[in-house]
Amino acid sequence: MCGIVGGVTDKNITPLLLEGLNRLEYRGYDSSGLIVLSQKNSFDRARSVGKVSNLEKNLKLRNKEINGNIGIAHTRWATHGEPSSRNAHPHISKNTVSVVHNGIIENYIELKNSQIRQGYEFKSETDTEVIAHSIDLEMNSCTSLVESVQKAVKSLQGSYGIGVISSKYPDQIIAARKGSPLLIGIGENGNYIASDQMALLSTTKKFIYLEEGDIAEVKLDKVTIYDLNGKIVNRPAQESKLKAGQANKGNFDHFMQKEIFEQPQAIRDTLESRITNNSVISSSFGHQADEIFRSITQIQIVACGTSYNAGLVAKYWMEDIAKIPCNVEIASEYRYRRPIILDQTLFIALSQSGETADTLEALKIAKKLNNTLKSLCITNSPESSLTRLSDLTFLTHAGPEIGVASTKAFTTQLVSLALLLCAIGKLKGSISKMQESEIVSGLKKLPGLINETLLQEKQIMHLAKRFKNNSSALFLGRGTMHAIAMEGALKLKEISYIHAEAYPAGELKHGPIALIDKNMPVIAIAPNDELLEKLKSNLQEVKSRGSQMIVFEDESSKVQSMDAMEVIQITSNLGRITAPIIFTIPLQLLSYHVALEKGTDVDKPRNLAKSVTVE
Ligand code: M6R
């Protein structure tokens, strides 16, 4: 999930490349680099480890500006080879070809061995360098750069989005994609390539989305696209509705903190125009939604990470309330296990970014396995790959989520899934008008309830101070709260680097209870629901083994506080739909403040990227 940007213009390309890299940093920030063809048709390259700001510093320290009209740039999330300058892209072959790459070349060892035998020297440990050498090799027998790339990619197994420049063809960039996103930006003073339109929005709003196997020859005043079979094709340009505005932190210290506090507004935006008189407008899922929802007999949700946790909550809701069978699966498993997909299944791809490679691939495979399948994507990214692949699209309207740890995307996904629950249940006759009205009025109360819950921040800050020295933690919940416990554990792991696991509280006695002692803090979620008494018994089991506990409870849950147990009251009388959303908030705040105490990079935690576009 690296980020690529490049362009051919009539002015110096370097500022555009740097701006693009900054906007693409959410795709990875292990290292970054750029290369430009100078006036003398020679390569001028700069690479740095870490964030794009390091590359900018590196460029300032040079005594000569990098200047030229053609260039490509890359921000890396390391797959093959540690994050280092020599593994940073762009890579060069024989001072003739330079390549940036997003994806994974699975047969790179085989290609590398053969290229070494042919006299190529490898300067990095990456899988990408073989692409540069393959193109250089093909240039010996081809009459154009595009032909060399067409031939070279035939030997590649795996996934790629690539940008290629050559000192022998100083008027063009070649872009090719298979399995990794890549688009062409059409501008007034030039043409561009990028992994995501965000990189180019301040330069152009006109984009051509390359299709699988496409190769594009991008010149100052002309773009030619060849399909999988080498035939010239016409791919129409589309006007983007996205705005270039750079997201900023406002009065907050971190994007994550800002995004936690934006949740009331984000939920209002998710609900806007989707409900009328306490009833869900089912056509907000798409024109064909009514017909599709009436016809389905089961639901398959596929997602990764936080989105998967949202899917788990929806499974409880769909089966318990809408009475429709619902399965949830992690996309990276689903895509490889040849699932049996019954007719009349609604496949739901849940993804904040709409670009997660495993989720996209799972959808493609499901469509292949059952061509009657109907699909819905719930995403925060209106022009993402997932929206282009799905029959129905529902946008979460959370606004840009910049922090790597997902917060408002999760709660707006839950709200979207609750709206879907009503739409499906209503059309299938399993949810009455009254039930729907109760659910919708509960959803409308969420912004106020979240604001109340956010007032607990001070208390949670104190807890975080004590918590920071722990090396592990257990999160417990029952029913939908197990999924919320999973989300709490994921948040803590990813931004504070504290090992955390979540268990359904009733499962503890089947093994994990052996971990409990005074060094294993337990965080439990205790809403006042039909499982409360069972949860209270589980808490006693934990307490009697000496654990330090934090219990987040509904005011009416009345969990009895004991020694070494902190009980924090959230709010009262939450419903089945609102409770999981509200109990998420203190867990987000807890991991945020523990991370602050530990001094980690909250918005860009180590080894992660916001959008995971490689498998
Ligand atoms: O964009 P997606 O929702 O498809 O992303 C899925 C996961 O990569 C994502 O939720 C990840 O787990 C977050 N960093 C969690 O905070």
Residues whose N, C-alpha, C, O or C-beta is under 5 A from the ligand:
A	BS01	M6R	C304 G305 T306 S307 L350 S351 Q352 S353 G354 T356 V404 A405 S406 K610 V612
